[in-house]
């Protein structure tokens, strides 16, 4: 029988860590210890417990990041592995249509992570995984996901402010909210060299059967061929593909769901 006699303080600290991971996107053991006012060994034990339950994962730099159970702001039973299997055919179809690099993204706290992508065959092309994890507000896919949230949710997620990045196009929460309003109006988000110099992009949200946002579909394009006409063409193709992906999610067999 499982021992349920757990000190309340340990539960409180674990919940606080979950909130910190969601808000900040990553934590070191030292940072966690400072926030919880405990010793590093205690913080390590708590983070390890969250990791064991897939609320946290550890990157190569030994920092803890949101795990599968915190990967998306929306509740879903679909893991990135299952999403990759379900959505890969349409990802390949839109890549073939556009012959530009395309990617799928999920939210991890205030960051987005690329979990699948197909590279363009053009000589000048954006590499898949050129950056596989980036502040959401710096990416077209990330903006599409943030735009699906309320302004209040966006504010709560960024309670510690916007993480620094190379570009300074959006520098405040107020500016971000104004930008997201435009994204909602257009139905797609753009990235104008905000994540990487020389790279632009378009991103749209893919909705789950209940209408909530699950992942983002984006296309990365060298800025030299990112004209207004090309942007419109890419946006239209991505919106249509996202609709097809949503239908695929709605119609898939329940046996394909995993945690």
Rosetta blueprint (number, residue, H / E / L):
1 X L
2 X L
3 X L
4 X L
5 X L
6 X L
7 X L
8 X H
9 X H
10 X H
11 X H
12 X H
13 X H
14 X H
15 X H
16 X H
17 X H
18 X H
19 X H
20 X H
21 X H
22 X H
23 X H
24 X H
25 X L
26 X E
27 X E
28 X L
29 X H
30 X H
31 X H
32 X H
33 X H
34 X H
35 X H
36 X H
37 X L
38 X L
39 X L
40 X H
41 X H
42 X H
43 X H
44 X H
45 X H
46 X H
47 X H
48 X H
49 X H
50 X H
51 X H
52 X H
53 X L
54 X L
55 X L
56 X E
57 X E
58 X E
59 X L
60 X L
61 X L
62 X L
63 X L
64 X E
65 X E
66 X E
67 X L
68 X H
69 X H
70 X H
71 X L
72 X L
73 X L
74 X L
75 X L
76 X L
77 X L
78 X L
79 X L
80 X H
81 X H
82 X H
83 X H
84 X H
85 X H
86 X H
87 X H
88 X H
89 X H
90 X H
91 X H
92 X H
93 X H
94 X H
95 X H
96 X H
97 X H
98 X H
99 X L
100 X L
101 X E
102 X E
103 X E
104 X E
105 X E
106 X E
107 X E
108 X E
109 X L
110 X L
111 X E
112 X E
113 X E
114 X E
115 X E
116 X E
117 X E
118 X E
119 X L
120 X L
121 X L
122 X L
123 X L
124 X L
125 X L
126 X L
127 X L
128 X L
129 X L
130 X L
131 X L
132 X L
133 X E
134 X E
135 X E
136 X H
137 X H
138 X H
139 X L
140 X H
141 X H
142 X H
143 X H
144 X H
145 X H
146 X H
147 X H
148 X L
149 X L
150 X L
151 X H
152 X H
153 X H
154 X H
155 X H
156 X H
157 X H
158 X L
159 X L
160 X L
161 X L
162 X L
163 X L
164 X L
165 X L
166 X L
167 X L
168 X L
169 X L
170 X L
171 X L
172 X L
173 X H
174 X H
175 X H
176 X H
177 X H
178 X H
179 X H
180 X H
181 X H
182 X H
183 X H
184 X H
185 X H
186 X H
187 X L
188 X L
189 X E
190 X E
191 X E
192 X E
193 X L
194 X L
195 X L
196 X L
197 X L
198 X L
199 X E
200 X E
201 X E
202 X E
203 X E
204 X E
205 X E
206 X E
207 X E
208 X L
209 X L
210 X L
211 X L
212 X L
213 X E
214 X E
215 X E
216 X E
217 X E
218 X E
219 X E
220 X E
221 X E
222 X E
223 X H
224 X H
225 X H
226 X L
227 X L
228 X H
229 X H
230 X H
231 X H
232 X H
233 X H
234 X H
235 X H
236 X H
237 X H
238 X H
239 X H
240 X H
241 X H
242 X H
243 X H
244 X H
245 X H
246 X H
247 X H
248 X H
249 X H
250 X H
251 X H
252 X L
253 X L
254 X H
255 X H
256 X H
257 X L
258 X L
259 X L
